[in-house]
Amino acid sequence: DAELSAGLHTASPLIATFHSLCVRILRRNIEALNAGYTKTFTIYDQDDQVRVVRQIMKDLDIDDKALTARQALGSISGAKNRGVTPAAFANQGDYMTDRNEKISRIFKLYEERLHKGNALDFDDLLIKAVELLRRVPEIRQLYHNRYRHVMIDEFQDTNGIQYELARLIAVGSTKSNG
């Protein structure tokens, strides 16, 4: 085939969930973020996350009767998906609540412990992949060229970070076209 001999072949189609696509991208390229993660990062599931947060709460002497580890994780996950940092979390809304201040402290240590352990949670898989595609044009272009067409089943159910991931791959640019 003339196209193949010229090196103009196309990649095979890929069927993947958002998370599995992000794992695939990060396993090959996370070190390009220069954020201290290696390709051998660990993925923390919900049980791992709860275990880490419970230990943090114990270390901070936060009573789990007023705030459970799962409640803290729910708030942390929501914040991460909205792009809210641990520092900004405490000052959400019109005033700082005791609960937000506690979650902010947990959130900060949680992020530090994951990073120190070369670990990502499920939210981080999406967040770090989008960060990588935004910050490293060569990698964004590589995936744009590899996956020229993107089809999303149940598109109406995508959240902002999932949409941005698909947009960066499909458009191949960090600029918004809308």
Salt bridges, closest charged atoms under 4 A:
ASP48 OD1 - ARG51 NH2 3.21
ASP59 OD2 - ARG113 NH2 2.80
ASP98 OD2 - LYS102 NZ 3.17
GLU101 OE2 - ARG105 NH1 3.60
GLU111 OE2 - LYS80 NZ 2.84
GLU112 OE2 - LYS108 NZ 2.59
ASP121 OD2 - LYS80 NZ 2.81
ASP124 OD1 - LYS80 NZ 2.84
GLU131 OE1 - LYS128 NZ 3.80
GLU131 OE2 - ARG135 NH1 2.69
GLU164 OE2 - ARG134 NE 3.47
GLU164 OE2 - ARG167 NH2 3.01
